[in-house]
Structure formats: C-alpha cells, structure tokens
C-alpha cells in the first residue's frame, strides 16, 4: 500500500495545489444547496440544521483554517524551506531542522491539512465530508511518503535520525521551542512575500462559502448586516492583496536569503 501511495505522491506532487483548489471550488456549488447534513438514514433523513447550528459549524471551520494559517505563518516566518519542487518534481536543497521543522517534519503540510479540513467542515455537506476529507488526507500522505523516500535517499543517515526524533506531522517537543529558534529572528517580509496570496485566497473562499451558504440555506438577505460584514471582509482582503502586490513590485518585501 505504501509503495502505491509513493507512486501517487510522486504523480500528484506537481498538481497538489490544483487538486486541492478544485476540491474546494466544488464547494462553491454545494453550499447553494441544503442537501443532507447527516446521512439519510431513518429519522435523520428529514433532519435540518438550524441557523444557530450552522454558525457553530462555520466557527469550527474558521478556527481550523486559522490554526492552519498560523502554523504556516510560524513555519515560514522562522525558517523557510525550499521544498516546493524543481521542474515540478520533489526537491530539497538542505535538511532543515530548525524552527517549526524541529517539532514536525512537515509543518507546512500540517497547516495545509488543517486549512483543508476547516474549509471542508465549513461547507457542512455530509457526503462532501466523507468523500473530500479522506481524499485530501490520502493525497497529502501520499506526497509525504514520496518526499520521505526522496529525502532519505538524498540525506541518508541524517534524515533517518530526523525521522526517529521528530514526528511526521503532529507537533512535538514544544518545550524546546526556544532552542529551535535560538539565534533566529522572525522574518515578516518573508512571511508576507511568500504567503499573502494564499492567505487572501483561503479567507476569501471561506467568506464566500458563508455568504452563499447562509443565503441559500437560511435565507440571509444580501442587504443583511451580516452579509455586509462578509462583503467587507472580502473588500479588506482585496485591499490587502493590492498593497502586498505593490510592495512586492517595488521590492519592499525582499529579505536576506541567507537569513535563517
């Protein structure tokens, strides 16, 4: 099974962002329909979620997305890793073991999984949950297994020791955080430069999910104050994106590439 997942991971590595985007974009259509919030079995067939319960689901989804974005922000701000691929293939220049990488071997993927989980939960469609969540986790674990095979082959005993000392995904040894970032400083320019686009897309999609979901499922009017608030969030994100693009174009978000 693991060998099969490694093959899947090598194939989907170059398409990972596209596949995840398609899965999340599908939700734009699903949120417009009430569907079945629970499995259509017995009395559950006619059960409908209330607006208050829908708000709770949206809050849970938002907190998961926020947690994932925080994990990514801390990871990139303290120690950025060049493992985005080369010619759409798995690639790594060095074995990074500082910052968040001292506590999880894949903190960026941990952040991505939290974000994807939160977004899928927010949609609140039973069948989307049971199909979307396993699919996303299967693809990410396949990519992780493929990367582990590559990194073990490139860095040998050093990576094998790293695998023994640090969890694959879940954060551990947090009591040693001060040692992990000793001599390092948080690089805001690097964080904004690398992350502003995905930050805007993620939270814009989440806001759109909720506007559409509450309009079509719970009759939220477009001129309702809550709808205006969500539209305001979208507007704020757009302004933030424009400012970041201008700063980047004017080379205001550059940082010392040798800085840890």
JOTA-V974110 format. One record per residue. N is the residue number from 1. RES is the residue in three letters. PSI is psi in radians with two decimals (none if undefined). Layout:
# JOTA-V974110
<<N & RES & PSI> <N & RES & PSI>>
This chain:
# JOTA-V974110
<<1 & UNK & -0.74> <2 & UNK & -0.67> <3 & UNK & -0.69> <4 & UNK & -0.75> <5 & UNK & -0.61> <6 & UNK & -0.72> <7 & UNK & -0.74> <8 & UNK & -0.76> <9 & UNK & -0.74> <10 & UNK & -0.63> <11 & UNK & -0.81> <12 & UNK & -0.15> <13 & UNK & -0.80> <14 & UNK & -0.26> <15 & UNK & 0.17> <16 & UNK & -0.75> <17 & UNK & -0.66> <18 & UNK & -0.79> <19 & UNK & -0.80> <20 & UNK & -0.71> <21 & UNK & -0.73> <22 & UNK & -0.70> <23 & UNK & -0.74> <24 & UNK & -0.59> <25 & UNK & -0.54> <26 & UNK & -0.57> <27 & UNK & -0.41> <28 & UNK & -0.54> <29 & UNK & -0.66> <30 & UNK & -0.61> <31 & UNK & -0.26> <32 & UNK & -0.10> <33 & UNK & 2.33> <34 & UNK & -0.73> <35 & UNK & -2.62> <36 & UNK & 2.10> <37 & UNK & -0.38> <38 & UNK & 2.88> <39 & UNK & 2.40> <40 & UNK & 1.20> <41 & UNK & 2.19> <42 & UNK & -2.28> <43 & UNK & -0.36> <44 & UNK & -0.32> <45 & UNK & -0.62> <46 & UNK & 0.09> <47 & UNK & 2.33> <48 & UNK & 2.40> <49 & UNK & 2.51> <50 & UNK & 2.90> <51 & UNK & -0.65> <52 & UNK & -0.72> <53 & UNK & -0.62> <54 & UNK & -0.68> <55 & UNK & -0.73> <56 & UNK & -0.76> <57 & UNK & -0.77> <58 & UNK & -0.67> <59 & UNK & -0.76> <60 & UNK & -0.79> <61 & UNK & -0.76> <62 & UNK & -0.76> <63 & UNK & -0.65> <64 & UNK & -0.77> <65 & UNK & -0.77> <66 & UNK & -0.75> <67 & UNK & -0.75> <68 & UNK & -0.70> <69 & UNK & -0.63> <70 & UNK & -0.76> <71 & UNK & -0.78> <72 & UNK & -0.73> <73 & UNK & -0.78> <74 & UNK & -0.72> <75 & UNK & -0.89> <76 & UNK & -0.66> <77 & UNK & -0.60> <78 & UNK & -0.75> <79 & UNK & 1.79> <80 & UNK & 2.42> <81 & UNK & 2.27> <82 & UNK & 1.38> <83 & UNK & 0.53> <84 & UNK & -0.07> <85 & UNK & 2.71> <86 & UNK & 2.16> <87 & UNK & 0.68> <88 & UNK & 0.42> <89 & UNK & 2.74> <90 & UNK & 2.37> <91 & UNK & 2.57> <92 & UNK & 2.36> <93 & UNK & -0.80> <94 & UNK & 2.87> <95 & UNK & 1.82> <96 & UNK & 2.23> <97 & UNK & 0.35> <98 & UNK & 3.01> <99 & UNK & -2.43> <100 & UNK & -0.39> <101 & UNK & -0.13> <102 & UNK & -0.14> <103 & UNK & -0.28> <104 & UNK & 2.38> <105 & UNK & -0.34> <106 & UNK & 1.03> <107 & UNK & -0.55> <108 & UNK & -0.69> <109 & UNK & -0.60> <110 & UNK & -0.79> <111 & UNK & -0.76> <112 & UNK & -0.73> <113 & UNK & -0.67> <114 & UNK & -0.73> <115 & UNK & -0.83> <116 & UNK & -0.72> <117 & UNK & -0.80> <118 & UNK & -0.73> <119 & UNK & -0.75> <120 & UNK & -0.70> <121 & UNK & -0.72> <122 & UNK & -0.56> <123 & UNK & -0.60> <124 & UNK & 0.92> <125 & UNK & 2.11> <126 & UNK & -0.88> <127 & UNK & -0.54> <128 & UNK & -0.65> <129 & UNK & -0.94> <130 & UNK & -0.28> <131 & UNK & -0.82> <132 & UNK & -0.82> <133 & UNK & -0.91> <134 & UNK & -0.64> <135 & UNK & -0.82> <136 & UNK & -0.78> <137 & UNK & -0.68> <138 & UNK & -0.81> <139 & UNK & -0.75> <140 & UNK & -0.72> <141 & UNK & -0.60> <142 & UNK & -0.76> <143 & UNK & -0.72> <144 & UNK & -0.78> <145 & UNK & -0.71> <146 & UNK & -0.71> <147 & UNK & -0.70> <148 & UNK & -0.71> <149 & UNK & -0.77> <150 & UNK & -0.84> <151 & UNK & -0.64> <152 & UNK & -0.66> <153 & UNK & -0.59> <154 & UNK & -0.74> <155 & UNK & -0.08> <156 & UNK & -2.23> <157 & UNK & -0.57> <158 & UNK & -0.76> <159 & UNK & -0.61> <160 & UNK & -0.70> <161 & UNK & -0.72> <162 & UNK & -0.71> <163 & UNK & -0.62> <164 & UNK & -0.56> <165 & UNK & -0.43> <166 & UNK & 2.40> <167 & UNK & 2.67> <168 & UNK & -0.82> <169 & UNK & -0.99> <170 & UNK & 2.42> <171 & UNK & 2.38> <172 & UNK & 2.98> <173 & UNK & 0.64> <174 & UNK & -0.33> <175 & UNK & -0.31> <176 & UNK & 0.33> <177 & UNK & -0.74> <178 & UNK & -0.59> <179 & UNK & -0.60> <180 & UNK & -0.53> <181 & UNK & 0.27> <182 & UNK & 2.24> <183 & UNK & 0.10> <184 & UNK & 2.76> <185 & UNK & 2.65> <186 & UNK & 2.24> <187 & UNK & 1.66> <188 & UNK & -0.69> <189 & UNK & -0.73> <190 & UNK & -0.75> <191 & UNK & -0.88> <192 & UNK & -0.73> <193 & UNK & -0.81> <194 & UNK & -0.48> <195 & UNK & -0.17> <196 & UNK & -0.67> <197 & UNK & -0.87> <198 & UNK & -0.62> <199 & UNK & -0.83> <200 & UNK & -0.78> <201 & UNK & -0.82> <202 & UNK & -0.87> <203 & UNK & -0.41> <204 & UNK & -0.77> <205 & UNK & -0.74> <206 & UNK & -0.73> <207 & UNK & -0.73> <208 & UNK & -0.72> <209 & UNK & -0.86> <210 & UNK & -0.64> <211 & UNK & -0.88> <212 & UNK & -0.73> <213 & UNK & -0.85> <214 & UNK & -0.44> <215 & UNK & -0.88> <216 & UNK & -0.52> <217 & UNK & -0.54> <218 & UNK & 0.33> <219 & UNK & 0.62> <220 & UNK & 2.12> <221 & UNK & 2.61> <222 & UNK & -0.44> <223 & UNK & 0.23> <224 & UNK & 2.54> <225 & UNK & -0.63> <226 & UNK & -0.66> <227 & UNK & -0.74> <228 & UNK & -0.66> <229 & UNK & -0.75> <230 & UNK & -0.68> <231 & UNK & -0.63> <232 & UNK & -0.67> <233 & UNK & -0.76> <234 & UNK & -0.74> <235 & UNK & -0.73> <236 & UNK & -0.70> <237 & UNK & -0.66> <238 & UNK & -0.77> <239 & UNK & -0.77> <240 & UNK & -0.76> <241 & UNK & -0.76> <242 & UNK & -0.77> <243 & UNK & -0.78> <244 & UNK & -0.71> <245 & UNK & -0.74> <246 & UNK & -0.79> <247 & UNK & -0.74> <248 & UNK & -0.72> <249 & UNK & -0.58> <250 & UNK & 0.26> <251 & UNK & 0.58> <252 & UNK & -0.11> <253 & UNK & 0.38> <254 & UNK & 2.63> <255 & UNK & 2.90> <256 & UNK & 1.98> <257 & UNK & -0.32> <258 & UNK & -0.09> <259 & UNK & 2.28> <260 & UNK & none>>
